[in-house]
């Protein structure tokens, strides 16, 4: 298991949520993720629970994300996990191009508002299981008052952009 910290985007640090602790584990084509925002949990707008299933636009509210690629290919997978229990998976053929719905899907998403935590296990059918994976992990935290704070392993120059190739910093080798 790998323990990491997602840092706020420099353009919009949050006084209420300082960072997001993440644990990651890979086993073949499966990825286990746990996200825990650090700071004042009462500042987070935690979406109401819903039946699990696919939904677009989850990033507009509190949502945890994983972007996965392999070296030597332009494409990547985006996975959105909402504390409501909803999720989304997309395939991109290149940087922000050729978006299509992915076939990867998580099992049940476990979320708790206190302490604020999201836990999910995902079978990544859109990424070759025999290849090394490179990831960017990210979080969009909706704050009371309507603002959003953006956290990631790495941020590119400019506005928050979790898709940027420079942000794929976590290496998970095949066979891990």
ChimeraX commands (.cxc) that place a marker at each C-alpha (Angstrom):
marker #1 position 0.00,0.00,0.00 radius 0.5
marker #1 position 1.24,3.46,-0.90 radius 0.5
marker #1 position 0.36,6.50,1.22 radius 0.5
marker #1 position 0.32,9.90,-0.51 radius 0.5
marker #1 position -0.81,13.48,-0.05 radius 0.5
marker #1 position -2.80,15.51,-2.56 radius 0.5
marker #1 position -1.89,19.19,-2.42 radius 0.5
marker #1 position -4.15,22.18,-3.14 radius 0.5
marker #1 position -3.89,24.00,-6.45 radius 0.5
marker #1 position -1.80,27.16,-5.87 radius 0.5
marker #1 position -4.54,29.43,-7.27 radius 0.5
marker #1 position -7.20,28.40,-4.76 radius 0.5
marker #1 position -5.87,27.03,-1.48 radius 0.5
marker #1 position -8.58,26.32,1.08 radius 0.5
marker #1 position -8.29,27.57,4.63 radius 0.5
marker #1 position -10.65,24.78,5.75 radius 0.5
marker #1 position -9.14,21.76,3.95 radius 0.5
marker #1 position -5.34,21.73,3.87 radius 0.5
marker #1 position -4.74,18.55,1.85 radius 0.5
marker #1 position -6.12,15.08,1.11 radius 0.5
marker #1 position -4.49,11.88,2.39 radius 0.5
marker #1 position -4.70,8.96,-0.06 radius 0.5
marker #1 position -3.83,5.30,0.16 radius 0.5
marker #1 position -3.41,3.30,-3.06 radius 0.5
marker #1 position -2.96,-0.39,-3.70 radius 0.5
marker #1 position -2.69,-2.17,-7.04 radius 0.5
marker #1 position -3.25,-5.86,-7.60 radius 0.5
marker #1 position -3.20,-6.94,-11.30 radius 0.5
marker #1 position -6.13,-5.07,-12.89 radius 0.5
marker #1 position -7.56,-3.83,-9.60 radius 0.5
marker #1 position -6.98,-0.54,-7.82 radius 0.5
marker #1 position -7.96,0.12,-4.21 radius 0.5
marker #1 position -8.23,3.77,-3.20 radius 0.5
marker #1 position -8.97,5.61,0.03 radius 0.5
marker #1 position -9.26,9.42,0.15 radius 0.5
marker #1 position -9.44,11.43,3.40 radius 0.5
marker #1 position -9.60,15.24,3.34 radius 0.5
marker #1 position -7.54,16.83,6.13 radius 0.5
marker #1 position -8.96,19.86,7.92 radius 0.5
marker #1 position -12.40,21.02,9.01 radius 0.5
marker #1 position -14.92,18.37,7.89 radius 0.5
marker #1 position -17.85,20.72,8.52 radius 0.5
marker #1 position -16.60,22.87,5.62 radius 0.5
marker #1 position -17.15,20.05,3.08 radius 0.5
marker #1 position -20.42,19.69,1.21 radius 0.5
marker #1 position -20.80,15.93,1.26 radius 0.5
marker #1 position -23.39,14.78,-1.36 radius 0.5
marker #1 position -26.41,12.80,-0.24 radius 0.5
marker #1 position -26.21,9.03,-0.69 radius 0.5
marker #1 position -27.68,7.67,-3.92 radius 0.5
marker #1 position -27.93,4.23,-5.50 radius 0.5
marker #1 position -24.58,3.30,-7.04 radius 0.5
marker #1 position -24.27,3.77,-10.77 radius 0.5
marker #1 position -22.86,5.84,-13.61 radius 0.5
marker #1 position -23.31,9.66,-13.62 radius 0.5
marker #1 position -21.76,12.45,-15.66 radius 0.5
marker #1 position -20.67,15.75,-14.11 radius 0.5
marker #1 position -19.62,14.41,-10.73 radius 0.5
marker #1 position -16.68,16.85,-10.62 radius 0.5
marker #1 position -19.15,19.72,-10.05 radius 0.5
marker #1 position -19.43,18.59,-6.43 radius 0.5
marker #1 position -17.21,16.73,-3.98 radius 0.5
marker #1 position -15.57,14.01,-6.05 radius 0.5
marker #1 position -12.38,11.95,-5.94 radius 0.5
marker #1 position -10.57,11.08,-9.16 radius 0.5
marker #1 position -7.91,8.83,-10.62 radius 0.5
marker #1 position -6.28,9.30,-14.02 radius 0.5
marker #1 position -4.41,6.23,-15.28 radius 0.5
marker #1 position -2.16,5.71,-18.29 radius 0.5
marker #1 position 0.64,3.47,-19.48 radius 0.5
marker #1 position 3.87,4.73,-21.03 radius 0.5
marker #1 position 4.12,4.82,-24.79 radius 0.5
marker #1 position 0.42,5.50,-25.41 radius 0.5
marker #1 position -1.30,8.87,-25.71 radius 0.5
marker #1 position -4.57,7.75,-24.15 radius 0.5
marker #1 position -5.62,7.45,-20.53 radius 0.5
marker #1 position -8.57,6.62,-18.30 radius 0.5
marker #1 position -10.39,9.01,-15.96 radius 0.5
marker #1 position -12.28,7.59,-13.01 radius 0.5
marker #1 position -14.62,9.75,-10.89 radius 0.5
marker #1 position -15.81,8.49,-7.51 radius 0.5
marker #1 position -18.44,10.47,-5.62 radius 0.5
marker #1 position -19.25,10.10,-1.93 radius 0.5
marker #1 position -22.89,9.79,-3.01 radius 0.5
marker #1 position -22.09,6.31,-4.36 radius 0.5
marker #1 position -22.20,7.43,-8.02 radius 0.5
marker #1 position -19.21,7.00,-10.36 radius 0.5
marker #1 position -17.99,7.64,-13.89 radius 0.5
marker #1 position -15.27,6.12,-16.08 radius 0.5
marker #1 position -14.03,7.65,-19.33 radius 0.5
marker #1 position -11.40,6.76,-21.93 radius 0.5
marker #1 position -9.45,9.47,-23.75 radius 0.5
marker #1 position -7.45,8.83,-26.92 radius 0.5
marker #1 position -5.14,11.78,-26.19 radius 0.5
marker #1 position -4.88,14.81,-23.91 radius 0.5
marker #1 position -8.52,15.90,-23.38 radius 0.5
marker #1 position -9.44,14.38,-26.77 radius 0.5
marker #1 position -11.51,11.45,-27.97 radius 0.5
marker #1 position -13.53,11.03,-24.76 radius 0.5
marker #1 position -15.72,7.93,-24.59 radius 0.5
marker #1 position -17.43,6.16,-21.74 radius 0.5
marker #1 position -15.13,3.55,-20.24 radius 0.5
marker #1 position -15.98,0.02,-19.21 radius 0.5
marker #1 position -14.06,0.15,-15.91 radius 0.5
marker #1 position -16.36,0.21,-12.90 radius 0.5
marker #1 position -15.92,0.28,-9.14 radius 0.5
marker #1 position -17.49,-2.04,-6.68 radius 0.5
marker #1 position -19.57,-0.40,-3.96 radius 0.5
marker #1 position -18.24,3.00,-2.92 radius 0.5
marker #1 position -18.03,3.42,0.84 radius 0.5
marker #1 position -18.21,7.01,2.06 radius 0.5
marker #1 position -18.44,8.52,5.52 radius 0.5
marker #1 position -18.91,12.17,6.38 radius 0.5
marker #1 position -17.17,11.72,9.75 radius 0.5
marker #1 position -14.30,11.36,9.51 radius 0.5
marker #1 position -14.62,12.37,5.86 radius 0.5
marker #1 position -13.45,9.33,3.88 radius 0.5
marker #1 position -14.15,7.63,0.57 radius 0.5
marker #1 position -13.05,4.04,-0.09 radius 0.5
marker #1 position -13.42,2.25,-3.41 radius 0.5
marker #1 position -12.08,-0.75,-5.24 radius 0.5
marker #1 position -12.02,-0.64,-9.03 radius 0.5
marker #1 position -11.44,-3.24,-11.74 radius 0.5
marker #1 position -9.69,-1.24,-14.47 radius 0.5
marker #1 position -10.82,-2.99,-17.65 radius 0.5
marker #1 position -9.73,0.04,-19.75 radius 0.5
marker #1 position -6.04,-0.20,-18.79 radius 0.5
marker #1 position -3.72,-3.13,-19.65 radius 0.5
marker #1 position -3.22,-5.16,-16.46 radius 0.5
marker #1 position 0.20,-6.44,-17.60 radius 0.5
marker #1 position 1.66,-2.94,-18.01 radius 0.5
marker #1 position 3.12,-0.44,-15.57 radius 0.5
marker #1 position 0.57,2.24,-14.68 radius 0.5
marker #1 position 1.17,5.95,-14.18 radius 0.5
marker #1 position -1.46,7.87,-12.19 radius 0.5
marker #1 position -2.55,11.30,-11.15 radius 0.5
marker #1 position -4.89,11.26,-8.18 radius 0.5
marker #1 position -7.10,14.25,-7.53 radius 0.5
marker #1 position -9.98,15.61,-5.48 radius 0.5
marker #1 position -12.55,18.30,-6.04 radius 0.5
marker #1 position -13.90,19.43,-2.68 radius 0.5
marker #1 position -17.09,21.48,-2.66 radius 0.5
marker #1 position -17.03,23.85,0.28 radius 0.5
marker #1 position -19.88,25.38,2.23 radius 0.5
marker #1 position -20.62,28.64,0.45 radius 0.5
marker #1 position -20.27,27.10,-3.02 radius 0.5
marker #1 position -16.52,27.38,-3.67 radius 0.5
marker #1 position -14.52,24.36,-4.85 radius 0.5
marker #1 position -10.97,23.47,-3.88 radius 0.5
marker #1 position -8.80,21.35,-6.18 radius 0.5
marker #1 position -6.19,18.88,-4.91 radius 0.5
marker #1 position -3.79,16.63,-6.83 radius 0.5
marker #1 position -0.50,14.77,-6.62 radius 0.5
marker #1 position 0.89,17.33,-9.06 radius 0.5
marker #1 position -0.46,20.44,-10.72 radius 0.5
marker #1 position 0.45,21.81,-14.15 radius 0.5
marker #1 position 0.90,25.54,-14.77 radius 0.5
marker #1 position -2.29,27.59,-15.06 radius 0.5
marker #1 position -5.80,26.59,-14.04 radius 0.5
marker #1 position -6.47,23.25,-12.33 radius 0.5
marker #1 position -6.04,20.52,-14.96 radius 0.5
marker #1 position -5.87,16.97,-13.66 radius 0.5
marker #1 position -5.62,15.62,-17.24 radius 0.5
marker #1 position -2.27,17.26,-18.00 radius 0.5
marker #1 position 0.44,14.67,-18.87 radius 0.5
marker #1 position 2.91,16.28,-16.43 radius 0.5
marker #1 position 0.59,15.37,-13.54 radius 0.5
marker #1 position 0.82,11.57,-13.95 radius 0.5
marker #1 position 3.44,11.08,-11.24 radius 0.5
marker #1 position 2.54,7.91,-9.33 radius 0.5
marker #1 position 4.14,4.79,-10.80 radius 0.5
marker #1 position 2.44,1.46,-10.03 radius 0.5
marker #1 position 4.42,-1.36,-11.64 radius 0.5
marker #1 position 2.83,-4.42,-13.20 radius 0.5
marker #1 position 2.88,-7.36,-10.82 radius 0.5
marker #1 position 2.47,-5.08,-7.82 radius 0.5
marker link #1:1,2 radius 0.2
marker link #1:2,3 radius 0.2
marker link #1:3,4 radius 0.2
marker link #1:4,5 radius 0.2
marker link #1:5,6 radius 0.2
marker link #1:6,7 radius 0.2
marker link #1:7,8 radius 0.2
marker link #1:8,9 radius 0.2
marker link #1:9,10 radius 0.2
marker link #1:10,11 radius 0.2
marker link #1:11,12 radius 0.2
marker link #1:12,13 radius 0.2
marker link #1:13,14 radius 0.2
marker link #1:14,15 radius 0.2
marker link #1:15,16 radius 0.2
marker link #1:16,17 radius 0.2
marker link #1:17,18 radius 0.2
marker link #1:18,19 radius 0.2
marker link #1:19,20 radius 0.2
marker link #1:20,21 radius 0.2
marker link #1:21,22 radius 0.2
marker link #1:22,23 radius 0.2
marker link #1:23,24 radius 0.2
marker link #1:24,25 radius 0.2
marker link #1:25,26 radius 0.2
marker link #1:26,27 radius 0.2
marker link #1:27,28 radius 0.2
marker link #1:28,29 radius 0.2
marker link #1:29,30 radius 0.2
marker link #1:30,31 radius 0.2
marker link #1:31,32 radius 0.2
marker link #1:32,33 radius 0.2
marker link #1:33,34 radius 0.2
marker link #1:34,35 radius 0.2
marker link #1:35,36 radius 0.2
marker link #1:36,37 radius 0.2
marker link #1:37,38 radius 0.2
marker link #1:38,39 radius 0.2
marker link #1:39,40 radius 0.2
marker link #1:40,41 radius 0.2
marker link #1:41,42 radius 0.2
marker link #1:42,43 radius 0.2
marker link #1:43,44 radius 0.2
marker link #1:44,45 radius 0.2
marker link #1:45,46 radius 0.2
marker link #1:46,47 radius 0.2
marker link #1:47,48 radius 0.2
marker link #1:48,49 radius 0.2
marker link #1:49,50 radius 0.2
marker link #1:50,51 radius 0.2
marker link #1:51,52 radius 0.2
marker link #1:52,53 radius 0.2
marker link #1:53,54 radius 0.2
marker link #1:54,55 radius 0.2
marker link #1:55,56 radius 0.2
marker link #1:56,57 radius 0.2
marker link #1:57,58 radius 0.2
marker link #1:58,59 radius 0.2
marker link #1:59,60 radius 0.2
marker link #1:60,61 radius 0.2
marker link #1:61,62 radius 0.2
marker link #1:62,63 radius 0.2
marker link #1:63,64 radius 0.2
marker link #1:64,65 radius 0.2
marker link #1:65,66 radius 0.2
marker link #1:66,67 radius 0.2
marker link #1:67,68 radius 0.2
marker link #1:68,69 radius 0.2
marker link #1:69,70 radius 0.2
marker link #1:70,71 radius 0.2
marker link #1:71,72 radius 0.2
marker link #1:72,73 radius 0.2
marker link #1:73,74 radius 0.2
marker link #1:74,75 radius 0.2
marker link #1:75,76 radius 0.2
marker link #1:76,77 radius 0.2
marker link #1:77,78 radius 0.2
marker link #1:78,79 radius 0.2
marker link #1:79,80 radius 0.2
marker link #1:80,81 radius 0.2
marker link #1:81,82 radius 0.2
marker link #1:82,83 radius 0.2
marker link #1:83,84 radius 0.2
marker link #1:84,85 radius 0.2
marker link #1:85,86 radius 0.2
marker link #1:86,87 radius 0.2
marker link #1:87,88 radius 0.2
marker link #1:88,89 radius 0.2
marker link #1:89,90 radius 0.2
marker link #1:90,91 radius 0.2
marker link #1:91,92 radius 0.2
marker link #1:92,93 radius 0.2
marker link #1:93,94 radius 0.2
marker link #1:94,95 radius 0.2
marker link #1:95,96 radius 0.2
marker link #1:96,97 radius 0.2
marker link #1:97,98 radius 0.2
marker link #1:98,99 radius 0.2
marker link #1:99,100 radius 0.2
marker link #1:100,101 radius 0.2
marker link #1:101,102 radius 0.2
marker link #1:102,103 radius 0.2
marker link #1:103,104 radius 0.2
marker link #1:104,105 radius 0.2
marker link #1:105,106 radius 0.2
marker link #1:106,107 radius 0.2
marker link #1:107,108 radius 0.2
marker link #1:108,109 radius 0.2
marker link #1:109,110 radius 0.2
marker link #1:110,111 radius 0.2
marker link #1:111,112 radius 0.2
marker link #1:112,113 radius 0.2
marker link #1:113,114 radius 0.2
marker link #1:114,115 radius 0.2
marker link #1:115,116 radius 0.2
marker link #1:116,117 radius 0.2
marker link #1:117,118 radius 0.2
marker link #1:118,119 radius 0.2
marker link #1:119,120 radius 0.2
marker link #1:120,121 radius 0.2
marker link #1:121,122 radius 0.2
marker link #1:122,123 radius 0.2
marker link #1:123,124 radius 0.2
marker link #1:124,125 radius 0.2
marker link #1:125,126 radius 0.2
marker link #1:126,127 radius 0.2
marker link #1:127,128 radius 0.2
marker link #1:128,129 radius 0.2
marker link #1:129,130 radius 0.2
marker link #1:130,131 radius 0.2
marker link #1:131,132 radius 0.2
marker link #1:132,133 radius 0.2
marker link #1:133,134 radius 0.2
marker link #1:134,135 radius 0.2
marker link #1:135,136 radius 0.2
marker link #1:136,137 radius 0.2
marker link #1:137,138 radius 0.2
marker link #1:138,139 radius 0.2
marker link #1:139,140 radius 0.2
marker link #1:140,141 radius 0.2
marker link #1:141,142 radius 0.2
marker link #1:142,143 radius 0.2
marker link #1:143,144 radius 0.2
marker link #1:144,145 radius 0.2
marker link #1:145,146 radius 0.2
marker link #1:146,147 radius 0.2
marker link #1:147,148 radius 0.2
marker link #1:148,149 radius 0.2
marker link #1:149,150 radius 0.2
marker link #1:150,151 radius 0.2
marker link #1:151,152 radius 0.2
marker link #1:152,153 radius 0.2
marker link #1:153,154 radius 0.2
marker link #1:154,155 radius 0.2
marker link #1:155,156 radius 0.2
marker link #1:156,157 radius 0.2
marker link #1:157,158 radius 0.2
marker link #1:158,159 radius 0.2
marker link #1:159,160 radius 0.2
marker link #1:160,161 radius 0.2
marker link #1:161,162 radius 0.2
marker link #1:162,163 radius 0.2
marker link #1:163,164 radius 0.2
marker link #1:164,165 radius 0.2
marker link #1:165,166 radius 0.2
marker link #1:166,167 radius 0.2
marker link #1:167,168 radius 0.2
marker link #1:168,169 radius 0.2
marker link #1:169,170 radius 0.2
marker link #1:170,171 radius 0.2
marker link #1:171,172 radius 0.2
marker link #1:172,173 radius 0.2
marker link #1:173,174 radius 0.2
marker link #1:174,175 radius 0.2
marker link #1:175,176 radius 0.2
view
